[in-house]
């Protein structure tokens, strides 16, 4: 074969690999939703509240309360609350979760997480050292 043809085929193959890595793979492997889980106990006078620093970057899609089958009939058994967030635009923001008393508004626990959204609206936690 002619060296120019081989070189042309090689360039096309490299371009295809680059396009796959840059555009196709992130869409397939990225996560469009981020699920964060917080634990409470049934019957306690506390609830989890959240606040998104920049609501133009992420939004809450839904929450789910999960109780194991063995704990469903137990008064005060553990309840896991899953918060599911979706990325809206590229950027980074924090979400603050507070475990607040429904009696006097005092905060028992606080957790601050940083999330980032990429160009494809994939959302992920930012690791904090």
Backbone as ProteinMPNN parsed JSONL, in Angstrom:
{"seq_chain_A": "XXXXXXXXXXXXXXXXXXXXXXXXXXXXXXXXXXXXXXXXXXXXXXXXXXXXXXXXXXXXXXXXXXXXXXXXXXXXXXXXXXXXXXXXXXXXXXXXXXXXXXXXXXXXXXXXXXXXXXXXXXXXXXXXX", "coords_chain_A": {"N_chain_A": [[0.825, -1.174, 0.0], [0.307, 2.276, -0.47], [2.261, 4.731, 1.19], [1.055, 7.161, 1.855], [-1.67, 6.547, 1.892], [-1.807, 4.725, 4.008], [-0.969, 6.409, 6.068], [-3.086, 8.257, 6.008], [-5.257, 6.597, 6.724], [-4.429, 5.936, 9.283], [-4.556, 8.454, 10.537], [-7.307, 8.915, 10.419], [-8.235, 6.831, 12.067], [-7.093, 7.584, 14.541], [-8.451, 10.001, 14.898], [-11.102, 9.083, 15.171], [-10.881, 7.593, 17.537], [-10.21, 9.677, 19.3], [-12.564, 11.237, 19.176], [-14.399, 9.398, 20.24], [-13.411, 9.104, 22.87], [-13.585, 11.724, 23.825], [-16.292, 12.588, 23.452], [-18.31, 10.503, 23.229], [-17.855, 8.384, 25.151], [-17.906, 9.743, 27.767], [-20.665, 10.382, 27.901], [-21.864, 7.908, 28.032], [-20.687, 6.653, 30.254], [-20.979, 8.506, 32.278], [-22.837, 9.864, 35.094], [-26.117, 10.804, 35.251], [-27.633, 11.418, 37.395], [-27.279, 12.007, 40.898], [-27.167, 10.313, 43.892], [-27.701, 10.822, 47.249], [-27.553, 9.64, 50.545], [-29.114, 9.77, 53.678], [-29.416, 9.014, 57.141], [-32.03, 8.517, 59.464], [-34.155, 8.063, 62.315], [-37.245, 6.448, 62.78], [-39.923, 8.206, 64.283], [-38.395, 10.033, 65.743], [-37.866, 13.437, 66.802], [-36.657, 14.9, 64.652], [-35.574, 16.158, 61.482], [-34.202, 15.894, 58.185], [-32.852, 18.581, 56.381], [-32.098, 20.369, 53.384], [-29.937, 22.571, 51.533], [-29.184, 24.095, 48.545], [-26.375, 25.661, 47.302], [-25.958, 26.994, 44.76], [-28.546, 27.055, 42.813], [-28.82, 27.029, 40.091], [-27.112, 25.224, 39.047], [-27.478, 22.578, 40.024], [-30.346, 20.514, 40.802], [-32.847, 19.225, 43.033], [-34.306, 16.188, 42.304], [-35.937, 14.108, 43.286], [-37.023, 12.568, 46.388], [-36.58, 9.646, 48.364], [-37.829, 7.534, 50.827], [-36.465, 4.904, 52.604], [-37.0, 1.908, 54.222], [-35.933, -0.994, 55.821], [-37.347, -4.286, 55.391], [-37.429, -5.787, 57.75], [-37.294, -3.798, 59.658], [-39.582, -2.307, 59.343], [-41.817, -2.677, 60.982], [-40.919, -1.926, 63.426], [-41.006, 0.414, 65.974], [-39.436, 3.475, 65.802], [-37.384, 2.52, 64.247], [-34.578, 2.407, 61.887], [-34.543, 4.764, 59.202], [-33.836, 5.455, 55.904], [-33.079, 8.182, 53.936], [-33.114, 8.989, 50.656], [-31.733, 11.347, 48.626], [-32.073, 12.613, 45.463], [-30.281, 14.107, 42.98], [-29.97, 16.211, 40.086], [-27.915, 17.309, 37.41], [-27.811, 20.595, 36.051], [-26.366, 22.531, 34.645], [-22.96, 23.166, 33.607], [-20.621, 23.352, 36.243], [-19.726, 24.023, 39.705], [-20.884, 23.422, 42.976], [-22.111, 23.687, 46.382], [-23.912, 21.551, 48.619], [-25.77, 21.748, 51.462], [-26.589, 19.789, 54.182], [-28.719, 19.53, 56.929], [-29.508, 18.238, 60.091], [-32.263, 18.777, 61.687], [-34.006, 19.823, 64.599], [-37.454, 19.394, 64.984], [-38.796, 20.499, 66.988], [-37.463, 22.677, 68.328], [-35.843, 23.803, 66.387], [-33.081, 23.539, 66.527], [-29.823, 22.51, 65.397], [-28.638, 19.317, 64.984], [-26.819, 17.771, 63.504], [-24.594, 18.41, 60.763], [-23.823, 18.37, 57.329], [-21.751, 19.052, 54.666], [-21.551, 18.918, 51.247], [-19.705, 18.914, 48.208], [-20.471, 19.27, 44.84], [-20.007, 18.575, 41.357], [-20.756, 19.473, 38.002], [-20.461, 18.374, 34.706], [-19.797, 19.252, 31.206], [-21.609, 17.597, 29.884], [-23.707, 17.388, 31.563], [-23.353, 15.495, 33.532], [-23.252, 14.479, 36.868], [-21.332, 14.611, 39.858], [-19.7, 13.803, 42.999], [-17.31, 15.915, 44.562], [-14.151, 15.096, 45.567], [-12.903, 15.718, 48.74], [-9.94, 16.485, 50.276]], "CA_chain_A": [[0.0, 0.0, 0.0], [0.983, 3.552, -0.529], [2.492, 5.292, 2.522], [0.089, 8.234, 2.099], [-2.944, 5.907, 2.222], [-1.646, 4.19, 5.363], [-0.949, 7.573, 6.95], [-4.458, 8.78, 6.037], [-6.07, 5.668, 7.523], [-3.977, 6.105, 10.674], [-5.095, 9.719, 11.041], [-8.75, 8.706, 10.603], [-8.404, 5.981, 13.255], [-6.792, 8.413, 15.714], [-9.55, 10.959, 15.044], [-12.263, 8.343, 15.679], [-10.602, 7.29, 18.947], [-10.312, 10.936, 20.027], [-13.984, 11.598, 19.271], [-15.03, 8.464, 21.175], [-12.976, 9.432, 24.232], [-14.014, 13.075, 24.201], [-17.727, 12.852, 23.402], [-19.22, 9.363, 23.373], [-17.639, 7.652, 26.409], [-18.46, 10.424, 28.941], [-22.127, 10.303, 27.922], [-22.255, 6.556, 28.398], [-20.216, 6.289, 31.584], [-21.308, 9.537, 33.263], [-24.068, 9.679, 35.827], [-27.015, 11.943, 35.093], [-28.206, 11.698, 38.701], [-26.448, 11.713, 42.054], [-28.01, 9.935, 45.014], [-27.075, 10.965, 48.559], [-28.412, 8.977, 51.511], [-28.962, 10.178, 55.068], [-30.158, 8.132, 58.034], [-32.752, 9.03, 60.623], [-34.915, 7.0, 62.963], [-38.671, 6.735, 62.838], [-40.438, 8.677, 65.556], [-37.568, 11.052, 66.407], [-38.327, 14.782, 66.425], [-35.662, 15.537, 63.796], [-35.739, 15.929, 60.049], [-33.1, 16.381, 57.354], [-33.142, 19.679, 55.461], [-30.964, 20.625, 52.5], [-29.903, 23.866, 50.838], [-28.238, 24.11, 47.428], [-25.773, 26.994, 47.209], [-26.282, 27.584, 43.449], [-29.622, 26.228, 42.253], [-28.769, 27.002, 38.629], [-26.192, 24.14, 38.661], [-28.132, 21.291, 40.327], [-31.663, 20.58, 41.444], [-33.358, 17.992, 43.613], [-35.292, 15.555, 41.422], [-36.906, 13.439, 44.152], [-36.527, 11.916, 47.598], [-37.181, 8.341, 48.635], [-37.594, 6.998, 52.163], [-36.287, 3.459, 52.523], [-36.95, 1.187, 55.482], [-35.807, -2.419, 55.54], [-38.565, -5.038, 55.717], [-37.405, -6.211, 59.156], [-37.445, -2.621, 60.518], [-40.836, -1.604, 59.064], [-42.766, -2.791, 62.085], [-40.294, -1.453, 64.655], [-41.144, 1.837, 66.265], [-38.113, 4.087, 65.957], [-36.39, 1.839, 63.415], [-33.86, 3.286, 60.967], [-35.13, 5.162, 57.926], [-32.82, 6.067, 55.045], [-33.677, 9.128, 53.0], [-32.28, 9.168, 49.465], [-31.938, 12.598, 47.888], [-31.585, 12.403, 44.105], [-30.03, 15.394, 42.345], [-29.704, 16.206, 38.652], [-27.137, 18.45, 36.96], [-28.505, 21.482, 35.116], [-25.37, 23.17, 33.784], [-21.59, 22.954, 34.07], [-20.21, 24.167, 37.374], [-19.483, 23.384, 40.989], [-21.638, 24.058, 44.046], [-22.216, 22.888, 47.604], [-25.239, 21.244, 49.16], [-25.656, 21.623, 52.911], [-27.642, 19.013, 54.829], [-28.788, 19.757, 58.372], [-30.441, 17.401, 60.845], [-32.867, 19.85, 62.467], [-35.085, 19.49, 65.531], [-38.735, 19.995, 64.611], [-39.334, 21.124, 68.197], [-36.891, 23.999, 68.606], [-35.038, 24.28, 65.259], [-31.643, 23.372, 66.731], [-29.176, 21.623, 64.429], [-27.895, 18.242, 65.64], [-25.731, 17.375, 62.602], [-24.512, 19.159, 59.508], [-22.933, 17.769, 56.346], [-21.644, 19.886, 53.468], [-20.938, 18.188, 50.136], [-19.464, 19.69, 46.996], [-20.761, 18.506, 43.638], [-19.672, 19.258, 40.111], [-21.494, 19.045, 36.813], [-19.624, 18.598, 33.525], [-20.477, 19.762, 30.0], [-22.666, 16.673, 29.481], [-24.645, 17.388, 32.682], [-23.075, 14.402, 34.457], [-23.051, 15.051, 38.199], [-20.518, 13.766, 40.733], [-19.162, 14.407, 44.219], [-15.925, 16.354, 44.511], [-13.415, 14.55, 46.705], [-12.258, 16.738, 49.55], [-8.861, 15.831, 51.04]], "C_chain_A": [[0.878, 1.249, 0.0], [1.113, 4.12, 0.893], [1.481, 6.389, 2.858], [-1.272, 7.658, 2.494], [-2.899, 5.371, 3.653], [-1.66, 5.329, 6.388], [-2.36, 8.163, 7.091], [-5.371, 7.905, 6.881], [-5.711, 5.802, 9.0], [-4.546, 7.373, 11.295], [-6.596, 9.586, 11.307], [-9.017, 7.878, 11.856], [-8.153, 6.775, 14.532], [-7.919, 9.411, 15.961], [-10.788, 10.278, 15.625], [-12.08, 8.024, 17.163], [-10.74, 8.554, 19.789], [-11.769, 11.336, 20.223], [-14.697, 10.69, 20.267], [-14.673, 8.808, 22.619], [-13.562, 10.756, 24.694], [-15.533, 13.216, 24.33], [-18.623, 11.662, 23.72], [-19.085, 8.694, 24.734], [-18.162, 8.418, 27.621], [-19.976, 10.357, 29.025], [-22.609, 8.937, 28.363], [-21.897, 6.272, 29.844], [-20.578, 7.312, 32.653], [-22.639, 9.258, 33.926], [-24.916, 10.942, 35.713], [-27.676, 12.324, 36.408], [-27.224, 11.294, 39.792], [-27.373, 11.448, 43.228], [-27.202, 10.025, 46.306], [-28.049, 10.446, 49.599], [-28.075, 9.432, 52.93], [-29.895, 9.348, 55.938], [-30.83, 8.936, 59.139], [-33.427, 7.83, 61.276], [-36.37, 7.408, 63.013], [-39.068, 7.21, 64.229], [-39.58, 9.708, 66.268], [-38.017, 12.434, 65.944], [-37.277, 15.557, 65.612], [-35.985, 15.248, 62.344], [-34.504, 16.474, 59.329], [-33.62, 17.489, 56.455], [-31.911, 19.887, 54.597], [-31.087, 22.021, 51.905], [-28.815, 23.795, 49.781], [-27.7, 25.531, 47.302], [-26.141, 27.685, 45.893], [-27.289, 26.678, 42.75], [-29.672, 26.249, 40.73], [-27.876, 25.852, 38.136], [-26.815, 22.773, 38.891], [-29.52, 21.544, 40.9], [-32.013, 19.218, 42.005], [-34.44, 17.452, 42.691], [-36.368, 14.872, 42.253], [-36.212, 12.929, 45.405], [-37.266, 10.592, 47.747], [-36.843, 7.963, 50.069], [-37.526, 5.484, 52.047], [-36.166, 2.895, 53.933], [-36.841, -0.286, 55.142], [-37.074, -3.135, 55.994], [-38.586, -5.433, 57.192], [-37.633, -5.032, 60.101], [-38.78, -1.907, 60.335], [-41.786, -1.596, 60.248], [-42.188, -2.33, 63.418], [-40.528, 0.039, 64.826], [-39.747, 2.41, 66.489], [-37.023, 3.404, 65.153], [-35.737, 2.798, 62.431], [-34.62, 3.524, 59.659], [-34.021, 5.855, 57.143], [-33.524, 6.945, 54.023], [-32.692, 9.335, 51.857], [-32.695, 10.454, 48.761], [-31.31, 12.409, 46.513], [-31.515, 13.752, 43.398], [-29.675, 15.197, 40.876], [-28.9, 17.461, 38.315], [-27.898, 19.261, 35.924], [-27.548, 22.157, 34.141], [-23.984, 22.954, 34.398], [-21.283, 23.904, 35.226], [-20.002, 23.334, 38.614], [-20.264, 24.15, 42.047], [-21.64, 23.16, 45.271], [-23.683, 22.672, 47.949], [-25.03, 21.007, 50.653], [-26.864, 20.87, 53.447], [-27.564, 19.277, 56.326], [-29.856, 18.846, 58.96], [-31.036, 18.303, 61.924], [-33.984, 19.315, 63.36], [-36.371, 20.17, 65.075], [-39.39, 20.681, 65.813], [-38.798, 22.538, 68.371], [-35.986, 24.54, 67.49], [-33.535, 24.148, 65.434], [-31.097, 22.332, 65.751], [-28.335, 20.596, 65.19], [-26.673, 17.837, 64.828], [-25.767, 18.266, 61.374], [-23.497, 18.469, 58.611], [-22.945, 18.646, 55.107], [-20.914, 19.08, 52.404], [-20.773, 19.133, 48.951], [-19.712, 18.78, 45.809], [-20.325, 19.306, 42.423], [-20.473, 18.635, 38.988], [-20.612, 19.358, 35.617], [-20.457, 19.099, 32.343], [-21.657, 18.902, 29.57], [-23.753, 16.525, 30.547], [-24.53, 16.144, 33.559], [-22.718, 15.034, 35.796], [-22.259, 14.075, 39.063], [-20.083, 14.552, 41.959], [-17.732, 14.819, 43.961], [-15.255, 15.815, 45.758], [-12.719, 15.679, 47.443], [-11.206, 16.063, 50.41], [-8.994, 16.045, 52.534]], "O_chain_A": [[2.034, 1.233, 0.424], [0.19, 4.004, 1.699], [1.091, 6.535, 4.016], [-1.955, 8.227, 3.345], [-3.849, 5.547, 4.416], [-2.286, 5.219, 7.442], [-2.769, 8.526, 8.194], [-6.169, 8.415, 7.667], [-6.589, 5.783, 9.863], [-4.97, 7.365, 12.45], [-7.095, 10.091, 12.312], [-9.928, 8.19, 12.623], [-8.908, 6.656, 15.497], [-8.301, 9.643, 17.109], [-11.454, 10.85, 16.489], [-13.014, 8.168, 17.952], [-11.322, 8.514, 20.873], [-12.162, 11.732, 21.32], [-15.514, 11.163, 21.057], [-15.541, 8.803, 23.492], [-13.987, 10.882, 25.843], [-16.008, 13.902, 25.235], [-19.616, 11.823, 24.429], [-20.088, 8.457, 25.407], [-18.82, 7.805, 28.461], [-20.522, 10.282, 30.126], [-23.655, 8.822, 29.003], [-22.705, 5.712, 30.585], [-20.488, 7.001, 33.841], [-23.467, 8.515, 33.399], [-24.456, 12.032, 36.051], [-28.22, 13.421, 36.536], [-26.441, 10.359, 39.627], [-28.255, 12.252, 43.529], [-26.156, 9.391, 46.444], [-29.237, 10.767, 49.554], [-26.91, 9.473, 53.326], [-31.012, 9.02, 55.538], [-30.271, 9.897, 59.669], [-33.269, 6.7, 60.814], [-36.694, 8.571, 63.257], [-38.599, 6.673, 65.233], [-39.991, 10.22, 67.309], [-38.495, 12.587, 64.82], [-37.043, 16.739, 65.866], [-36.59, 14.227, 62.017], [-33.849, 17.399, 59.809], [-34.683, 17.366, 55.846], [-30.795, 19.608, 55.034], [-32.18, 22.576, 51.788], [-27.665, 23.475, 50.081], [-28.468, 26.489, 47.207], [-26.588, 28.832, 45.903], [-26.921, 25.657, 42.168], [-30.492, 25.549, 40.136], [-27.879, 25.537, 36.946], [-26.694, 21.893, 38.04], [-29.824, 22.624, 41.405], [-31.542, 18.189, 41.521], [-35.378, 18.166, 42.336], [-37.559, 15.022, 41.981], [-34.985, 12.864, 45.476], [-38.41, 10.441, 47.319], [-35.687, 8.065, 50.48], [-38.411, 4.855, 51.467], [-35.341, 3.343, 54.729], [-37.565, -0.782, 54.279], [-37.788, -2.652, 56.873], [-39.645, -5.417, 57.821], [-38.11, -5.223, 61.22], [-39.088, -0.989, 61.094], [-42.48, -0.607, 60.486], [-42.886, -2.34, 64.432], [-40.271, 0.826, 63.915], [-38.973, 1.877, 67.283], [-35.843, 3.686, 65.361], [-36.269, 3.876, 62.164], [-35.243, 2.622, 59.098], [-33.347, 6.742, 57.666], [-34.445, 6.506, 53.334], [-31.571, 9.799, 52.068], [-33.847, 10.623, 48.359], [-30.128, 12.078, 46.416], [-32.518, 14.446, 43.233], [-29.152, 14.156, 40.479], [-29.158, 18.537, 38.853], [-28.546, 18.707, 35.036], [-27.866, 22.337, 32.965], [-23.864, 22.602, 35.572], [-21.632, 25.084, 35.197], [-20.088, 22.106, 38.585], [-20.305, 25.38, 42.025], [-21.218, 22.006, 45.204], [-24.557, 23.476, 47.624], [-24.218, 20.174, 51.054], [-28.01, 21.252, 53.206], [-26.485, 19.252, 56.918], [-30.949, 18.699, 58.413], [-30.401, 18.565, 62.946], [-34.79, 18.481, 62.949], [-36.385, 21.372, 64.812], [-40.409, 21.358, 65.674], [-39.565, 23.486, 68.54], [-35.421, 25.624, 67.632], [-32.779, 24.6, 64.575], [-31.799, 21.41, 65.336], [-27.433, 20.959, 65.946], [-25.608, 17.587, 65.393], [-26.809, 18.799, 60.994], [-22.441, 18.035, 59.072], [-24.004, 18.951, 54.559], [-19.797, 18.613, 52.626], [-21.589, 20.027, 48.725], [-19.223, 17.651, 45.772], [-20.277, 20.536, 42.447], [-20.819, 17.454, 39.012], [-20.075, 20.46, 35.506], [-21.659, 19.336, 32.467], [-22.603, 19.405, 28.963], [-24.613, 15.649, 30.451], [-25.481, 15.773, 34.247], [-21.969, 16.009, 35.849], [-22.481, 12.865, 39.011], [-20.092, 15.783, 41.97], [-17.014, 14.147, 43.22], [-15.724, 16.042, 46.873], [-12.027, 16.497, 46.836], [-11.527, 15.167, 51.191], [-8.166, 15.557, 53.303]]}, "name": "protein", "num_of_chains": 1, "seq": "XXXXXXXXXXXXXXXXXXXXXXXXXXXXXXXXXXXXXXXXXXXXXXXXXXXXXXXXXXXXXXXXXXXXXXXXXXXXXXXXXXXXXXXXXXXXXXXXXXXXXXXXXXXXXXXXXXXXXXXXXXXXXXXXX"}
